[in-house]
């Protein structure tokens, strides 16, 4: 079993190394599920097979020592050398391959349950949600807000809340479900969403926006500009009852170049002014708050309900900016 455990750990190291180096993609939820199952198997084997075997071996050692001492006592030898305590402890000790499998099962199980049904951490990789979320923000996602889902397959078994306009939502990218995206819900089923000349319309009405002080972009990367430090126009936008900040880069063109094909593409009409889409049933239209630096539903279409991961709600750390802490909309 020690050799088998070593092989399994070797496979895990190779897989994680290749994943880290970009040689292949991985599904962390599925990996965590596999680790839970494997460590459970070891834990059950330890609980009902290996541990009882070690106890029996220790008892046999004690019985043999007692028998030897009794035989010597019968011969009149009262003082007997030899202490079996160390040997007994060695027999009862858990071998390394059980320490690193069965011993880890409770911890892995707790992580798996918390991550699958309660809260999951994410790191913001891009600037598409600036100014709400910055690159490097570590956030928490509520996994049960939109319903309880089975881990790995992401199938909803208990419906709870429906996504609302203005929610910041994590979802599986429809074109490649192994990748998680984060955007803001702009359109719900039945809505007509239009983004024309850098203005957002919902069901034919212009969404209310109010100008705010310009946003200072420290390094220029948040709008893919090459002119270094600069300011970007910033607005307060209201979707339903929610207000949030958005950025608009007036130097960027209004037209959108969509992906070649995606489900329900016929629901969208593209022009030099932008795009207008009718959101189909069971789907959502997502946009980044950094409106002109976000590849979102305007480009690749709608997010189906089965791709929803959860509602983002809290920044718990940013190692580049320790002031980034707290809830957000």
C-alpha positions as CSV (number, residue, x, y, z in Angstrom):
1,X,0.0,0.0,0.0
2,X,2.9,2.3,0.6
3,X,4.1,1.9,-2.9
4,X,0.6,2.5,-4.3
5,X,0.2,5.6,-2.2
6,X,3.6,6.9,-3.5
7,X,2.4,6.3,-7.1
8,X,-0.9,8.2,-6.4
9,X,1.0,11.1,-5.0
10,X,3.4,11.1,-7.9
11,X,0.4,11.3,-10.3
12,X,-1.1,14.2,-8.3
13,X,2.2,16.1,-8.4
14,X,2.6,15.6,-12.2
15,X,-1.0,16.7,-12.8
16,X,-0.7,19.8,-10.6
17,X,2.6,20.6,-12.2
18,X,1.3,20.4,-15.7
19,X,-1.8,22.4,-14.7
20,X,0.4,25.1,-13.2
21,X,2.6,25.2,-16.3
22,X,-0.4,25.4,-18.6
23,X,0.2,22.0,-20.3
24,X,-3.4,21.1,-19.7
25,X,-6.5,22.5,-17.9
26,X,-8.0,21.1,-14.8
27,X,-11.3,21.2,-12.8
28,X,-10.5,22.0,-9.2
29,X,-14.0,20.9,-8.0
30,X,-13.5,17.5,-9.7
31,X,-10.0,17.2,-8.3
32,X,-11.2,17.9,-4.8
33,X,-14.0,15.4,-5.3
34,X,-11.5,12.7,-6.3
35,X,-9.3,13.5,-3.4
36,X,-12.3,13.2,-1.0
37,X,-13.2,9.8,-2.4
38,X,-9.7,8.5,-2.4
39,X,-8.9,9.7,1.2
40,X,-12.4,8.3,2.3
41,X,-11.4,4.9,0.9
42,X,-8.1,5.0,2.9
43,X,-10.0,6.3,6.0
44,X,-12.5,3.4,5.8
45,X,-9.6,0.9,5.3
46,X,-7.8,2.4,8.3
47,X,-10.9,2.4,10.5
48,X,-12.1,-1.1,9.8
49,X,-9.0,-3.0,8.6
50,X,-5.5,-1.6,9.3
51,X,-6.1,-0.1,12.7
52,X,-7.8,-3.3,14.1
53,X,-4.9,-5.3,12.6
54,X,-2.4,-3.2,14.5
55,X,-4.4,-3.5,17.7
56,X,-4.4,-7.3,17.4
57,X,-0.6,-7.3,16.7
58,X,0.0,-5.2,19.8
59,X,-2.2,-7.4,21.9
60,X,-0.4,-10.5,20.6
61,X,2.9,-8.9,21.6
62,X,1.6,-8.1,25.1
63,X,0.3,-11.7,25.4
64,X,3.6,-13.2,24.3
65,X,5.5,-11.0,26.8
66,X,3.1,-11.9,29.6
67,X,3.5,-15.6,28.8
68,X,7.3,-15.3,28.8
69,X,7.2,-13.5,32.1
70,X,4.9,-16.1,33.5
71,X,7.2,-18.9,32.4
72,X,10.2,-17.3,33.9
73,X,8.3,-16.6,37.1
74,X,7.4,-20.3,37.3
75,X,11.1,-21.0,37.3
76,X,11.7,-18.6,40.1
77,X,12.9,-15.7,38.1
78,X,11.0,-12.6,39.3
79,X,13.1,-9.9,37.7
80,X,12.8,-10.0,33.9
81,X,14.6,-7.6,31.6
82,X,13.0,-6.1,28.5
83,X,10.4,-3.4,28.1
84,X,8.0,-3.9,25.1
85,X,6.5,-0.4,25.3
86,X,8.5,1.0,22.4
87,X,7.7,-2.1,20.3
88,X,4.0,-1.9,21.2
89,X,3.9,1.8,20.2
90,X,5.7,1.0,16.9
91,X,3.1,-1.6,16.1
92,X,0.2,0.8,16.9
93,X,1.7,3.8,15.0
94,X,0.0,4.8,11.8
95,X,2.4,4.4,8.8
96,X,3.2,7.5,6.7
97,X,1.0,6.5,3.8
98,X,-2.1,6.4,6.1
99,X,-1.0,9.7,7.8
100,X,-1.1,11.4,4.4
101,X,-4.3,9.8,3.2
102,X,-6.7,8.7,5.9
103,X,-5.3,11.4,8.2
104,X,-6.2,14.1,5.7
105,X,-9.7,12.9,5.0
106,X,-11.6,15.0,7.6
107,X,-9.8,18.2,6.5
108,X,-10.4,17.5,2.7
109,X,-14.0,16.6,3.4
110,X,-14.7,19.9,5.3
111,X,-13.0,21.9,2.5
112,X,-15.0,20.0,-0.1
113,X,-18.4,20.6,1.6
114,X,-17.6,24.3,2.4
115,X,-16.4,25.0,-1.2
116,X,-19.3,23.0,-2.8
117,X,-22.2,24.3,-0.8
118,X,-21.3,27.5,1.1
119,X,-18.5,29.7,0.0
120,X,-15.8,29.5,-2.6
121,X,-12.7,31.8,-3.0
122,X,-11.8,33.3,-6.3
123,X,-9.0,35.6,-7.5
124,X,-9.8,38.4,-10.0
125,X,-7.5,37.8,-13.0
126,X,-8.5,40.7,-15.3
127,X,-9.6,44.3,-15.4
128,X,-13.1,43.7,-16.8
129,X,-14.8,44.6,-13.5
130,X,-12.8,47.7,-12.6
131,X,-13.6,49.9,-10.7
132,X,-15.7,47.5,-8.6
133,X,-13.1,44.7,-8.5
134,X,-9.4,45.2,-9.2
135,X,-6.9,42.8,-10.6
136,X,-5.6,40.6,-7.7
137,X,-8.7,41.0,-5.5
138,X,-9.4,37.8,-3.6
139,X,-13.2,37.5,-3.2
140,X,-15.7,35.1,-1.7
141,X,-18.6,33.7,-3.7
142,X,-21.9,32.6,-2.1
143,X,-22.5,29.2,-3.6
144,X,-26.1,28.7,-2.3
145,X,-27.6,32.1,-3.0
146,X,-29.1,31.0,-6.3
147,X,-29.8,27.5,-5.2
148,X,-28.1,24.4,-3.9
149,X,-26.2,22.5,-6.6
150,X,-24.6,19.1,-6.7
151,X,-20.8,19.5,-6.8
152,X,-18.8,18.8,-10.0
153,X,-21.9,18.4,-12.2
154,X,-23.3,21.7,-11.0
155,X,-26.9,20.5,-11.2
156,X,-29.4,22.6,-9.2
157,X,-31.4,20.4,-6.8
158,X,-32.9,23.1,-4.6
159,X,-33.9,26.4,-6.2
160,X,-33.6,29.6,-4.1
161,X,-33.1,33.1,-5.5
162,X,-33.1,34.1,-9.2
163,X,-30.2,36.3,-10.4
164,X,-31.2,40.0,-10.3
165,X,-30.1,42.9,-12.4
166,X,-27.0,44.3,-10.8
167,X,-25.8,41.1,-9.1
168,X,-22.1,40.4,-9.5
169,X,-22.1,36.7,-10.5
170,X,-19.5,34.0,-11.1
171,X,-20.3,31.6,-13.8
172,X,-18.8,29.0,-16.1
173,X,-17.7,30.5,-19.4
174,X,-20.2,29.1,-21.9
175,X,-17.6,28.6,-24.6
176,X,-15.3,26.7,-22.2
177,X,-17.0,25.6,-19.0
178,X,-13.7,24.7,-17.3
179,X,-13.0,28.5,-17.0
180,X,-14.8,30.7,-14.5
181,X,-15.8,34.3,-15.4
182,X,-17.1,37.1,-13.2
183,X,-19.4,39.8,-14.6
184,X,-22.5,41.8,-13.6
185,X,-26.0,40.7,-14.4
186,X,-27.5,43.2,-16.8
187,X,-30.3,41.4,-18.5
188,X,-32.6,38.6,-17.1
189,X,-34.8,36.3,-19.1
190,X,-37.2,38.2,-21.4
191,X,-35.2,41.5,-21.3
192,X,-34.1,43.4,-24.3
193,X,-30.6,44.7,-23.7
194,X,-28.9,47.3,-25.9
195,X,-25.5,48.8,-25.7
196,X,-25.4,51.6,-28.3
197,X,-22.9,54.4,-28.5
198,X,-21.6,53.4,-25.1
199,X,-25.0,53.8,-23.4
200,X,-26.9,51.0,-21.9
201,X,-30.7,50.5,-22.6
202,X,-33.0,48.0,-20.9
203,X,-36.3,47.2,-22.6
204,X,-36.1,50.4,-24.7
205,X,-35.3,52.7,-21.7
206,X,-32.0,54.4,-21.1
207,X,-30.4,53.1,-17.9
208,X,-29.9,55.9,-15.4
209,X,-26.3,57.0,-15.1
210,X,-24.7,59.9,-13.2
211,X,-21.2,61.3,-13.8
212,X,-18.6,60.8,-11.0
213,X,-15.0,62.0,-10.5
214,X,-12.7,60.4,-13.1
215,X,-11.1,57.1,-12.2
216,X,-7.4,57.3,-11.8
217,X,-5.8,54.3,-13.6
218,X,-2.4,53.9,-11.9
219,X,-0.7,51.8,-14.6
220,X,-2.8,52.1,-17.7
221,X,-3.4,48.4,-18.0
222,X,-7.1,48.5,-17.1
223,X,-8.1,49.8,-20.5
224,X,-5.3,48.2,-22.5
225,X,-3.9,51.7,-23.2
226,X,-0.3,52.4,-23.9
227,X,-0.2,55.9,-22.6
228,X,0.7,55.1,-19.1
229,X,-1.0,56.8,-16.2
230,X,-4.3,58.4,-17.1
231,X,-7.9,59.1,-16.0
232,X,-11.0,57.4,-17.3
233,X,-14.6,58.7,-17.2
234,X,-16.5,57.2,-14.3
235,X,-20.3,57.0,-13.8
236,X,-22.7,55.7,-11.2
237,X,-25.2,53.4,-12.9
238,X,-28.4,52.1,-11.4
239,X,-29.8,48.6,-12.4
240,X,-33.0,48.1,-10.5
241,X,-32.4,49.0,-6.9
242,X,-28.6,48.6,-7.1
243,X,-26.1,51.4,-7.8
244,X,-22.6,50.7,-8.9
245,X,-19.7,52.4,-10.7
246,X,-18.7,51.8,-14.3
247,X,-15.9,53.1,-16.6
248,X,-16.4,54.3,-20.1
249,X,-13.5,54.8,-22.5
250,X,-14.7,57.4,-25.0
251,X,-11.7,56.6,-27.2
252,X,-12.8,53.1,-27.9
253,X,-15.2,52.3,-30.8
254,X,-18.8,51.5,-30.2
255,X,-19.1,48.5,-32.5
256,X,-18.7,44.9,-31.3
257,X,-17.1,42.1,-33.2
258,X,-18.9,39.0,-31.9
259,X,-17.6,35.5,-31.9
260,X,-18.4,33.4,-35.0
261,X,-21.2,31.5,-33.4
262,X,-22.9,31.0,-30.1
263,X,-26.3,29.7,-28.9
264,X,-29.2,32.1,-29.6
265,X,-27.0,34.4,-31.7
266,X,-30.1,35.2,-33.8
267,X,-31.4,37.0,-30.7
268,X,-28.8,39.7,-31.2
269,X,-28.5,42.4,-33.8
270,X,-25.1,44.0,-34.4
271,X,-24.4,47.4,-36.0
272,X,-21.8,50.2,-36.0
273,X,-23.5,51.6,-32.9
274,X,-23.2,48.5,-30.9
275,X,-25.5,45.5,-30.1
276,X,-29.1,44.8,-29.2
277,X,-30.1,41.4,-27.7
278,X,-33.2,39.7,-26.5
279,X,-32.4,37.4,-23.5
280,X,-33.8,33.9,-23.9
281,X,-35.6,32.0,-21.2
282,X,-33.2,30.4,-18.6
283,X,-30.3,32.7,-19.7
284,X,-28.7,35.9,-18.5
285,X,-26.9,38.8,-20.2
286,X,-23.6,39.7,-18.5
287,X,-21.4,42.8,-18.8
288,X,-18.2,44.0,-17.1
289,X,-18.2,47.3,-15.2
290,X,-15.2,48.3,-17.3
291,X,-17.5,48.6,-20.2
292,X,-15.0,49.1,-23.0
293,X,-12.5,46.7,-21.7
294,X,-14.7,43.6,-21.1
295,X,-15.3,40.6,-23.3
296,X,-18.8,39.7,-22.2
297,X,-22.2,38.7,-23.5
298,X,-21.9,41.3,-26.2
299,X,-19.2,39.1,-27.8
300,X,-20.0,35.5,-26.8
301,X,-23.7,35.4,-25.9
302,X,-25.8,34.4,-23.0
303,X,-25.1,32.5,-19.7
304,X,-27.4,29.6,-19.2
305,X,-28.7,29.0,-15.6
306,X,-26.8,25.7,-15.4
307,X,-23.5,27.6,-15.7
308,X,-24.1,29.7,-12.6
309,X,-21.5,29.2,-9.9
310,X,-22.6,31.8,-7.3
311,X,-23.0,35.4,-6.2
312,X,-19.8,37.3,-5.5
313,X,-20.2,39.5,-2.4
314,X,-17.0,40.1,-0.4
315,X,-13.3,41.1,-0.9
316,X,-11.2,39.5,1.7
317,X,-7.7,40.3,0.5
318,X,-5.5,41.9,-2.2
319,X,-1.8,41.4,-1.6
320,X,-1.0,44.5,-3.7
321,X,-3.4,46.7,-1.9
322,X,-4.2,45.8,1.7
323,X,-6.9,48.4,2.0
324,X,-9.1,46.2,-0.4
325,X,-11.4,44.6,2.1
326,X,-15.2,44.5,2.5
327,X,-18.5,43.8,0.7
328,X,-19.5,45.2,-2.6
329,X,-22.5,45.2,-5.0
